[in-house]
Amino acid sequence: MQAHGRPLEGMRAIALEHAVAAPLCSRHLADMGCDVIKIERPGTGDFARDYDSFVHGQSSHFVWLNRGKRSLCLDVKQPAAKDALMRLIGTSDILLQNLAPGAAARLGLSYEALKPANSKLIVADISGYGESGPFVQKKAYDLLIQAESGLIAVTGSPDEPSRVGISAADICTGMYALTGILGALVRRGRTGEGANIKIAMLDALAEWTTQPMLRKVYAGSLVPRSPTNHPAIAPYGAHKTKDGQVIFGIQNEREWAVFCDKVMGQPEMRTDARFNSTNNRRDNRVELTRLIEVQFAPLTSMEVVELLDANGIANGRLNDAQDVWDHPQLAARDRWREVQTEHGPYRGLLPPFTFTDVEMGMGPVPGIGQHTDEVLAELGFGAAEIDAMHASGAV
């Protein structure tokens, strides 16, 4: 099949970003071929560079989120650096920022301020709680948004709520920002006009917790915290075996009938009043789980998996991070690529969206300010001007 190139080749995005949400969005833009120029503070850069030192002495967060970008150090409070930034924005398709509340507007980087000079510009503004309302000035970190959005309330054990173990609020927000930007690019293709997209972390994660809200408001029922079980469906979750546990799920009555007949060997369970509907199975989950685990007790986990597979019952293993790293399905589908960093390569996953005619990019992770002189020269700054900017600390 003839390749048509990556979908965003020829486009440029400027990212005034830090941490996770905006960098995740812009990394996907870079994967798709966009020239992403990451604006960093001179000397220190994105503070996520210092989150940890797990990958060749570098932050695992940073190398995950920043491949394929160019790093430009600018102290945007200095006139020369501000001039460079404005020139850069004038040549760009997208401006993405997740600065502190109001910071972009104070720098003259609002959509309203930029539109007259670049009517095709798409500006994506990420905030914690939006740009109005009583929470507008509150700091918004992933943990805090997980709490405010109700995600922690439905996660954990019956005795203790728990943070989700990854940066769910940031990831959710970054992906909605990406969706909005791609939608704006499609519309710009029709109208020739740019757009201003506002993405609030609270809005993004509250979308994800809508079902628990609907249940509480309309039925007066809280979603129970079930560490490895589904709150609405049974059986659906972890069940003990002779040597461990297996996670499996029943989604409908057809599967339930097969499970009773072929896996349990107890067809009478199909019509048992405790288990003959989704609601009844959920309400009698404890007894149902006991009966299943009695049946599984003589069997190893692998024997149970083979039995479930043979009868078309969905199941999965409880993998840890190493298991996923070594996952045979990822290896068989050639999903890993080597990504370069300043201190050695790491193995990274291809983006989840796969174009059948072209592979997405897996460019190197930039050092702090690695591309500063290169980008300034592209903007028309001479060698003497660039030296002067370095001397003044503007870059």
VEXDREN-2710 file (C-alpha; in Angstrom, 1 decimal):
% VEXDREN-2710
k/r/px/py/pz
1/MET/0.0/0.0/0.0
2/GLN/1.3/3.5/-0.9
3/ALA/2.2/5.6/2.1
4/HIS/0.7/9.1/2.3
5/GLY/2.9/10.4/5.1
6/ARG/2.0/11.0/8.7
7/PRO/-1.3/12.9/9.0
8/LEU/0.1/16.1/10.6
9/GLU/3.3/16.5/8.6
10/GLY/3.9/20.1/7.6
11/MET/2.2/21.5/10.7
12/ARG/3.8/23.1/13.7
13/ALA/2.6/23.2/17.3
14/ILE/4.1/25.4/20.1
15/ALA/3.7/23.9/23.5
16/LEU/4.1/26.0/26.7
17/GLU/3.7/22.9/28.8
18/HIS/4.8/21.1/31.9
19/ALA/4.0/17.9/33.8
20/VAL/1.6/15.4/32.1
21/ALA/-1.6/16.7/30.5
22/ALA/-0.4/19.0/27.8
23/PRO/2.9/17.0/27.1
24/LEU/0.8/13.9/26.5
25/CYS/-1.3/15.8/24.0
26/SER/1.6/17.3/22.2
27/ARG/3.5/14.1/22.1
28/HIS/0.7/12.5/20.2
29/LEU/0.8/15.5/17.8
30/ALA/4.5/14.8/17.3
31/ASP/3.9/11.1/16.8
32/MET/1.6/12.1/13.9
33/GLY/4.3/14.1/12.3
34/CYS/3.7/17.6/13.7
35/ASP/6.8/19.7/14.4
36/VAL/6.2/20.3/18.1
37/ILE/8.4/22.9/19.7
38/LYS/8.4/22.6/23.5
39/ILE/9.1/25.9/25.3
40/GLU/11.1/25.4/28.5
41/ARG/12.6/27.6/31.2
42/PRO/16.3/28.3/30.6
43/GLY/18.4/26.1/33.0
44/THR/15.6/24.0/34.6
45/GLY/13.2/23.1/31.8
46/ASP/9.9/21.3/32.4
47/PHE/9.8/20.4/36.1
48/ALA/8.7/16.8/35.1
49/ARG/12.3/16.3/34.1
50/ASP/13.0/15.9/37.8
51/TYR/10.0/13.7/38.8
52/ASP/12.3/10.7/39.1
53/SER/15.5/9.2/37.6
54/PHE/14.4/5.7/36.6
55/VAL/15.4/5.7/32.9
56/HIS/19.2/6.0/32.5
57/GLY/19.1/8.7/35.3
58/GLN/16.2/10.5/33.6
59/SER/12.5/10.9/34.5
60/SER/10.3/8.1/33.4
61/HIS/7.5/10.6/33.0
62/PHE/9.5/12.9/30.9
63/VAL/10.9/10.3/28.4
64/TRP/7.4/8.8/28.0
65/LEU/5.8/12.1/27.3
66/ASN/8.3/14.1/25.3
67/ARG/9.7/12.1/22.5
68/GLY/9.8/13.6/19.0
69/LYS/9.7/17.2/20.2
70/ARG/12.2/20.1/19.8
71/SER/13.2/21.9/23.0
72/LEU/13.5/25.7/22.9
73/CYS/14.5/27.5/26.1
74/LEU/13.0/31.0/26.4
75/ASP/12.5/33.3/29.4
76/VAL/9.4/34.8/27.9
77/LYS/9.4/37.7/30.3
78/GLN/12.4/39.1/28.5
79/PRO/11.6/41.2/25.4
80/ALA/14.0/39.3/23.0
81/ALA/12.6/35.9/24.1
82/LYS/9.1/37.2/23.8
83/ASP/9.8/38.5/20.3
84/ALA/11.1/35.0/19.3
85/LEU/8.0/33.4/20.8
86/MET/5.7/35.7/18.9
87/ARG/7.5/35.1/15.6
88/LEU/7.3/31.4/16.3
89/ILE/3.5/31.5/16.9
90/GLY/3.1/33.5/13.7
91/THR/4.5/30.5/11.8
92/SER/2.5/27.9/13.7
93/ASP/-0.8/26.0/13.4
94/ILE/-1.4/25.2/17.1
95/LEU/-0.6/26.8/20.4
96/LEU/-1.1/24.5/23.4
97/GLN/-0.6/25.7/27.0
98/ASN/-1.2/24.5/30.5
99/LEU/0.4/27.4/32.4
100/ALA/-0.9/28.7/35.7
101/PRO/-4.4/30.3/35.7
102/GLY/-4.2/33.6/33.8
103/ALA/-0.5/33.3/32.9
104/ALA/-1.0/32.9/29.2
105/ALA/-3.3/35.9/29.0
106/ARG/-0.9/38.1/30.9
107/LEU/1.8/37.2/28.4
108/GLY/-0.5/38.3/25.5
109/LEU/-1.0/34.7/24.4
110/SER/-4.8/34.5/24.6
111/TYR/-6.6/33.5/21.4
112/GLU/-8.2/37.0/21.2
113/ALA/-4.8/38.6/21.3
114/LEU/-3.2/36.2/18.7
115/LYS/-6.0/35.8/16.2
116/PRO/-5.6/39.1/14.4
117/ALA/-2.0/38.1/13.3
118/ASN/-2.8/34.5/12.6
119/SER/-6.5/33.8/12.0
120/LYS/-5.8/30.1/11.3
121/LEU/-4.2/29.5/14.7
122/ILE/-5.7/26.9/17.0
123/VAL/-5.2/27.7/20.7
124/ALA/-5.8/25.0/23.2
125/ASP/-5.9/26.2/26.8
126/ILE/-5.7/23.5/29.5
127/SER/-6.7/24.5/33.1
128/GLY/-7.7/22.8/36.3
129/TYR/-11.2/24.0/36.9
130/GLY/-12.0/26.3/33.9
131/GLU/-11.6/30.0/33.6
132/SER/-14.5/31.1/35.8
133/GLY/-16.3/30.0/38.9
134/PRO/-15.2/29.8/42.6
135/PHE/-12.4/27.3/41.9
136/VAL/-10.7/29.2/39.1
137/GLN/-7.5/30.0/41.1
138/LYS/-7.2/26.7/42.8
139/LYS/-4.1/24.6/42.0
140/ALA/-5.1/21.4/40.2
141/TYR/-2.8/18.4/40.4
142/ASP/-3.8/14.9/39.3
143/LEU/-4.5/13.6/42.7
144/LEU/-6.7/16.6/43.6
145/ILE/-8.8/16.3/40.4
146/GLN/-9.2/12.6/41.0
147/ALA/-10.6/13.5/44.4
148/GLU/-12.8/16.4/43.2
149/SER/-14.2/14.5/40.3
150/GLY/-15.4/11.6/42.4
151/LEU/-13.0/9.0/40.9
152/ILE/-11.3/8.2/44.2
153/ALA/-14.7/7.7/45.8
154/VAL/-15.4/4.8/43.5
155/THR/-11.9/3.3/43.6
156/GLY/-10.3/1.1/46.2
157/SER/-11.7/-1.3/48.8
158/PRO/-15.0/-1.1/50.8
159/ASP/-12.9/0.1/53.7
160/GLU/-10.7/2.6/52.0
161/PRO/-10.9/4.8/48.9
162/SER/-7.8/4.9/46.7
163/ARG/-6.2/7.1/44.1
164/VAL/-6.0/5.4/40.7
165/GLY/-2.4/4.2/40.2
166/ILE/-1.7/6.2/37.1
167/SER/-2.2/9.9/36.4
168/ALA/-5.8/9.4/35.2
169/ALA/-6.9/13.0/35.4
170/ASP/-3.9/14.3/33.4
171/ILE/-4.1/11.5/30.8
172/CYS/-7.8/12.0/30.4
173/THR/-7.3/15.8/30.0
174/GLY/-4.5/15.4/27.5
175/MET/-6.5/13.1/25.3
176/TYR/-9.5/15.4/25.3
177/ALA/-7.2/18.2/24.3
178/LEU/-5.9/16.1/21.5
179/THR/-9.4/15.3/20.4
180/GLY/-10.4/19.0/20.4
181/ILE/-7.3/20.0/18.4
182/LEU/-7.9/17.4/15.8
183/GLY/-11.5/18.4/15.5
184/ALA/-10.5/22.0/15.1
185/LEU/-8.0/21.1/12.3
186/VAL/-10.8/19.3/10.5
187/ARG/-13.1/22.3/10.8
188/ARG/-10.3/24.6/9.7
189/GLY/-10.0/22.5/6.6
190/ARG/-13.6/23.5/5.7
191/THR/-13.7/27.1/7.0
192/GLY/-10.0/28.3/7.0
193/GLU/-10.6/29.6/10.5
194/GLY/-8.7/28.7/13.7
195/ALA/-10.4/28.0/17.1
196/ASN/-10.0/28.4/20.8
197/ILE/-10.4/25.2/22.7
198/LYS/-10.8/25.2/26.5
199/ILE/-10.1/22.0/28.4
200/ALA/-10.6/21.8/32.2
201/MET/-9.3/18.8/34.0
202/LEU/-12.4/18.7/36.2
203/ASP/-14.6/18.7/33.2
204/ALA/-12.6/15.9/31.6
205/LEU/-12.6/13.5/34.5
206/ALA/-16.2/14.4/35.5
207/GLU/-17.1/13.1/32.1
208/TRP/-15.5/9.8/33.1
209/THR/-17.4/9.6/36.4
210/THR/-20.8/10.4/34.9
211/GLN/-22.2/6.9/35.3
212/PRO/-21.7/6.9/39.1
213/MET/-23.3/10.3/39.3
214/LEU/-26.3/9.1/37.3
215/ARG/-26.7/6.1/39.6
216/LYS/-26.5/8.2/42.7
217/VAL/-28.8/11.0/41.6
218/TYR/-31.5/8.9/39.9
219/ALA/-31.4/5.8/42.0
220/GLY/-30.0/7.0/45.3
221/SER/-27.4/4.3/45.1
222/LEU/-23.6/4.7/45.4
223/VAL/-21.3/2.7/43.3
224/PRO/-19.6/0.3/45.7
225/ARG/-15.9/0.1/45.8
226/SER/-14.9/-3.3/44.6
227/PRO/-11.1/-3.7/44.0
228/THR/-11.3/-6.3/41.3
229/ASN/-15.0/-6.7/40.7
230/HIS/-17.4/-4.8/38.5
231/PRO/-19.9/-2.8/40.6
232/ALA/-22.9/-3.6/38.3
233/ILE/-22.2/-7.0/36.8
234/ALA/-21.5/-10.5/38.3
235/PRO/-19.7/-12.6/37.9
236/TYR/-17.1/-10.1/36.7
237/GLY/-13.7/-9.9/38.4
238/ALA/-11.2/-11.9/40.3
239/HIS/-11.9/-15.5/41.5
240/LYS/-9.6/-17.7/43.4
241/THR/-8.2/-20.9/42.0
242/LYS/-6.0/-23.7/43.4
243/ASP/-2.8/-21.6/42.8
244/GLY/-3.9/-18.0/42.4
245/GLN/-6.8/-16.2/40.8
246/VAL/-8.3/-15.6/37.4
247/ILE/-10.2/-12.5/36.2
248/PHE/-13.2/-13.2/34.0
249/GLY/-16.5/-11.6/33.1
250/ILE/-20.1/-12.5/32.0
251/GLN/-21.7/-9.8/29.9
252/ASN/-25.1/-11.2/29.0
253/GLU/-27.6/-14.1/29.5
254/ARG/-26.2/-16.2/26.6
255/GLU/-22.8/-16.2/28.2
256/TRP/-24.3/-16.9/31.6
257/ALA/-26.0/-20.0/30.2
258/VAL/-22.8/-21.3/28.6
259/PHE/-20.9/-20.6/31.9
260/CYS/-23.5/-22.6/33.9
261/ASP/-23.6/-25.5/31.4
262/LYS/-20.0/-25.8/30.3
263/VAL/-17.8/-24.2/33.0
264/MET/-19.7/-24.9/36.2
265/GLY/-21.4/-28.1/35.0
266/GLN/-24.5/-26.9/36.8
267/PRO/-27.2/-26.0/34.3
268/GLU/-29.7/-25.6/37.2
269/MET/-27.9/-22.3/38.1
270/ARG/-29.3/-20.7/35.0
271/THR/-32.8/-20.5/36.4
272/ASP/-31.9/-20.2/40.1
273/ALA/-33.8/-17.2/41.4
274/ARG/-30.7/-15.8/43.0
275/PHE/-28.8/-15.8/39.7
276/ASN/-31.3/-15.6/36.8
277/SER/-30.8/-12.0/35.9
278/THR/-27.9/-9.4/35.9
279/ASN/-29.5/-7.6/38.9
280/ASN/-30.0/-10.8/40.9
281/ARG/-26.5/-12.0/40.3
282/ARG/-25.1/-8.7/41.4
283/ASP/-27.3/-8.6/44.5
284/ASN/-26.2/-12.2/45.4
285/ARG/-22.5/-11.7/44.4
286/VAL/-21.1/-13.1/47.6
287/GLU/-22.9/-16.4/47.3
288/LEU/-22.2/-16.6/43.6
289/THR/-18.5/-16.0/44.1
290/ARG/-18.4/-18.7/46.8
291/LEU/-20.0/-21.3/44.5
292/ILE/-17.6/-20.4/41.6
293/GLU/-14.6/-20.6/43.8
294/VAL/-15.7/-24.0/45.2
295/GLN/-15.8/-25.2/41.6
296/PHE/-12.4/-23.6/40.8
297/ALA/-10.6/-24.8/44.0
298/PRO/-9.2/-28.1/42.5
299/LEU/-8.1/-26.3/39.3
300/THR/-4.9/-24.3/38.6
301/SER/-5.3/-20.8/37.1
302/MET/-4.1/-22.1/33.8
303/GLU/-6.6/-24.9/33.8
304/VAL/-9.4/-22.4/34.5
305/VAL/-8.2/-20.1/31.7
306/GLU/-8.2/-23.0/29.3
307/LEU/-11.7/-24.0/30.4
308/LEU/-13.0/-20.4/30.0
309/ASP/-11.2/-20.0/26.6
310/ALA/-12.7/-23.2/25.3
311/ASN/-16.2/-21.9/26.0
312/GLY/-15.8/-18.4/24.8
313/ILE/-15.8/-16.7/28.3
314/ALA/-13.7/-13.5/28.4
315/ASN/-10.9/-13.6/30.8
316/GLY/-7.5/-12.0/31.6
317/ARG/-4.4/-12.3/33.7
318/LEU/-3.7/-10.0/36.7
319/ASN/-0.4/-8.7/35.2
320/ASP/2.1/-6.5/36.9
321/ALA/4.3/-3.9/35.0
322/GLN/6.9/-6.5/34.1
323/ASP/4.3/-8.9/32.8
324/VAL/3.0/-6.2/30.4
325/TRP/6.6/-5.3/29.4
326/ASP/7.0/-9.0/28.4
327/HIS/3.5/-9.4/27.1
328/PRO/3.5/-11.9/24.2
329/GLN/0.7/-10.1/22.4
330/LEU/2.6/-6.9/22.2
331/ALA/5.8/-8.7/21.1
332/ALA/4.0/-10.8/18.5
333/ARG/2.5/-7.6/17.0
334/ASP/5.8/-5.8/16.9
335/ARG/4.6/-2.9/19.1
336/TRP/7.9/-1.8/20.6
337/ARG/10.5/0.6/19.1
338/GLU/13.8/2.0/20.4
339/VAL/13.6/5.7/21.4
340/GLN/16.8/7.7/21.8
341/THR/17.5/10.0/24.8
342/GLU/20.6/11.9/25.9
343/HIS/21.7/9.1/28.1
344/GLY/20.8/6.0/26.1
345/PRO/17.9/4.4/24.4
346/TYR/14.7/3.1/26.0
347/ARG/12.0/0.8/24.6
348/GLY/8.8/2.6/23.9
349/LEU/5.4/1.5/22.6
350/LEU/4.1/2.7/19.3
351/PRO/1.1/5.0/19.6
352/PRO/-2.2/3.1/20.0
353/PHE/-3.6/4.5/16.8
354/THR/-2.1/2.5/13.9
355/PHE/-2.3/3.8/10.3
356/THR/-2.0/0.9/7.9
357/ASP/-0.1/2.9/5.3
358/VAL/2.5/4.7/7.5
359/GLU/4.1/4.1/10.9
360/MET/3.8/6.9/13.4
361/GLY/6.9/8.7/14.6
362/MET/9.1/7.7/17.6
363/GLY/11.5/10.6/17.6
364/PRO/14.2/11.2/20.3
365/VAL/13.6/12.8/23.6
366/PRO/15.2/16.3/23.6
367/GLY/17.7/17.7/26.1
368/ILE/16.9/21.0/27.8
369/GLY/17.2/23.7/25.1
370/GLN/18.7/21.3/22.6
371/HIS/17.1/23.0/19.7
372/THR/17.2/26.6/20.8
373/ASP/19.8/27.9/18.4
374/GLU/18.4/25.8/15.5
375/VAL/14.9/27.2/16.0
376/LEU/16.0/30.8/16.4
377/ALA/18.1/30.5/13.2
378/GLU/15.0/29.2/11.4
379/LEU/13.2/32.4/12.6
380/GLY/15.8/34.6/11.1
381/PHE/17.9/35.5/14.1
382/GLY/21.5/36.0/13.3
383/ALA/24.4/34.4/15.2
384/ALA/25.2/37.6/17.0
385/GLU/21.6/38.1/18.1
386/ILE/21.5/34.5/19.4
387/ASP/24.8/34.9/21.3
388/ALA/23.3/38.1/22.9
389/MET/20.2/36.3/23.9
390/HIS/22.3/33.6/25.6
391/ALA/24.4/36.2/27.3
392/SER/21.3/38.0/28.7
393/GLY/19.6/34.8/29.9
394/ALA/16.7/35.2/27.5
395/VAL/17.4/31.7/26.2
END
